[in-house]
Amino acid sequence: MIRTILAGTLLMAAALFFTGQPAKAEWLCSANQCVWVNYDVNEPDYAVAWGPPIRPSCFWKQGVFGRWKMVCP
């Protein structure tokens, strides 16, 4: 009986641990544009500090002089 309770408790703790973890999401970048994706990618160094977009439709676009700007249509 004690083994059953202990096994159930460990199973619930493991389930809560894994469901409480946020999904990995990063910026997926091409040559001139970066979009937010909900899976793990090799994010470029310059995009690491950007954080998530302010709205789901936002993305980063590289301008004429090489500067990146967030575009939110």
GIURDA-V999383 format. One record per residue. N is the residue number from 1. PHI is phi in radians with two decimals (NA if undefined). OMEGA is omega in degrees with one decimal (none if undefined). Layout:
n/phi/omega
N/PHI/OMEGA
N/PHI/OMEGA
This chain:
n/phi/omega
1/NA/-179.6
2/-1.15/177.7
3/-1.09/179.6
4/-1.12/178.8
5/-1.13/179.9
6/-1.11/179.1
7/-1.10/178.2
8/-1.11/178.7
9/-1.13/178.5
10/-1.12/178.6
11/-1.13/178.1
12/-1.15/179.2
13/-1.10/178.2
14/-1.14/179.5
15/-1.13/178.3
16/-1.16/179.5
17/-1.11/-176.0
18/-1.31/178.8
19/-1.38/179.6
20/-1.44/-178.9
21/-1.38/177.1
22/-1.20/178.4
23/-1.23/178.7
24/-1.33/178.6
25/-2.47/-177.7
26/-2.63/176.1
27/-1.50/174.7
28/-1.74/-171.1
29/-2.00/168.4
30/-1.81/-178.2
31/-1.14/-173.9
32/-2.17/-175.3
33/-2.64/176.6
34/-2.20/178.1
35/-2.10/-179.2
36/-1.47/178.7
37/-2.15/-176.9
38/-1.67/175.3
39/-2.58/-175.2
40/-1.40/176.6
41/-2.29/173.4
42/-1.44/-177.6
43/-1.31/178.0
44/-1.13/-177.6
45/-1.00/-177.3
46/-1.22/-178.4
47/-1.66/-175.9
48/-1.08/-175.4
49/-1.47/-175.6
50/-1.22/-176.4
51/1.34/-177.7
52/-1.21/179.2
53/-1.22/-179.4
54/-1.33/173.9
55/-2.41/-178.3
56/-1.04/-177.2
57/-1.49/-176.2
58/-1.34/175.2
59/-2.62/177.0
60/-1.77/179.7
61/-2.27/178.8
62/-1.47/-178.7
63/-1.47/-176.7
64/-1.07/-176.1
65/-1.64/176.4
66/1.54/179.0
67/-1.44/179.9
68/-1.66/176.7
69/-2.39/178.4
70/-1.47/178.2
71/-1.99/-179.3
72/-2.18/-179.8
73/-1.24/none
